[in-house]
Amino acid sequence: MSWLDEMKKEVVFRARFSPAGRRLVGTAAVVAQPVEWYVRRRAAVRYNRQFPSTRMTTADGYALLPSGSIPGTTEIIDTCRRLFTIKQEQLAAAAPTKRKKGGKGSFLTNLLGDADLRANPLLIDFALSDALLSIVTNYLGSVPILNRVDLVYSIARPNHDEHISSQLFHQDHEGLKQAKVFLNIFDVDEEHGPFTFIPAGATDGILSAIRQQRQRAGAPHEGHYRDDEVSANGGPAAALQLRGPAGTAVVIDTSRCLHAGSRVHHGYFRLVLYIQYCTTQEKKANTFDAARFKNDPVRWLAVKCHAAAHHTA
């Protein structure tokens, strides 16, 4: 990540601490690409009239989706399990040289690349299905940028109780708002390290209290939050987990909601389908066969920023 990217990340991170800061960052995004902002908002108005959804509210910033509630889930699970079998064989052949011994790579692996997505267009069709896209577009008020589609594979760390990186509570830095889908490919219980999150409204109160405590203690305000900090400010009572049978899913604004995951117990693993919709164009992104959607104004807007023919990252 370049120094400019780091500075952008830090500015957005700090801006979340005040209403004025959030307004400033939001205004800057509009000024940077006013025509694009207008086109996406206008297209969303038309689309949302046709496909209204109130499942994901501004107050909460998430929508829990029971297993089987999204059309096509059975086919998606079958596809993801087939791909997982192939990727497991590749991981086994590469181990232990490929797996990082420290940091996030020691417990979490992103399994899919652009070639996998081109070979399995069903995954992109699912991400852009009305069942999911309507939730996201109604929540954001804009046609989002489809940024990533992946299979995320989590395993246990040597010390299960020592949490690092995304195992700690945090908010994501891509824009002031975004939406991510996490869909369990196998049944998930506590031992599998379920995705855990705190709704946006409760997150605001918890983070405000933690900021004040850190300020009084003279501690730097970093972007990850220890369990004891979150627990001391009402975290356990507010936290929800993505547990349940395969196909259980959540659509969540990870820029607003505190979240953590991949706290897998020894002898278990977790596999989720991961879809990210952004309001800002990010460098860490997949490339998509956008030509498939050239005649669909809404889906074209969702994929055109990362069209394979024009992507240079």
Stockholm file with secondary structure:
# STOCKHOLM 1.0

chainA/1-313         MSWLDEMKKEVVFRARFSPAGRRLVGTAAVVAQPVEWYVRRRAAVRYNRQFPSTRMTTADGYALLPSGSIPGTTEIIDTCRRLFTIKQEQLAAAAPTKRKKGGKGSFLTNLLGDADLRANPLLIDFALSDALLSIVTNYLGSVPILNRVDLVYSIARPNHDEHISSQLFHQDHEGLKQAKVFLNIFDVDEEHGPFTFIPAGATDGILSAIRQQRQRAGAPHEGHYRDDEVSANGGPAAALQLRGPAGTAVVIDTSRCLHAGSRVHHGYFRLVLYIQYCTTQEKKANTFDAARFKNDPVRWLAVKCHAAAHHTA
#=GR chainA/1-313 SS CCHHHHHHHHHHHHHTTSHHHHHHHHHHHHHHSHHHHHHHHHHHHHHHHHSCCCSSCTTTCEEEECTTCSTTHHHHHHHHHHHHHHHHHHHHHHTTTSSCSSSGGGTEEECCCHHHHHHCHHHHHHHTSHHHHHHHHHHHTSCCEEEEEEEEEEECCSSTTCCCGGGSEECCCSSSCEEEEEEESSCBCGGGCCCEEECHHHHHHHHHHHHHHHHHHTCCCCSEECHHHHHTTTHHHHCEECCBSTTCEEEECTTTSEEECCCCCTTCEEEEEEEEEESSCCSSCCCBCGGGGTTCHHHHHHHGGGBTTTCCC
#=GC SS_cons         CCHHHHHHHHHHHHHTTSHHHHHHHHHHHHHHSHHHHHHHHHHHHHHHHHSCCCSSCTTTCEEEECTTCSTTHHHHHHHHHHHHHHHHHHHHHHTTTSSCSSSGGGTEEECCCHHHHHHCHHHHHHHTSHHHHHHHHHHHTSCCEEEEEEEEEEECCSSTTCCCGGGSEECCCSSSCEEEEEEESSCBCGGGCCCEEECHHHHHHHHHHHHHHHHHHTCCCCSEECHHHHHTTTHHHHCEECCBSTTCEEEECTTTSEEECCCCCTTCEEEEEEEEEESSCCSSCCCBCGGGGTTCHHHHHHHGGGBTTTCCC
//
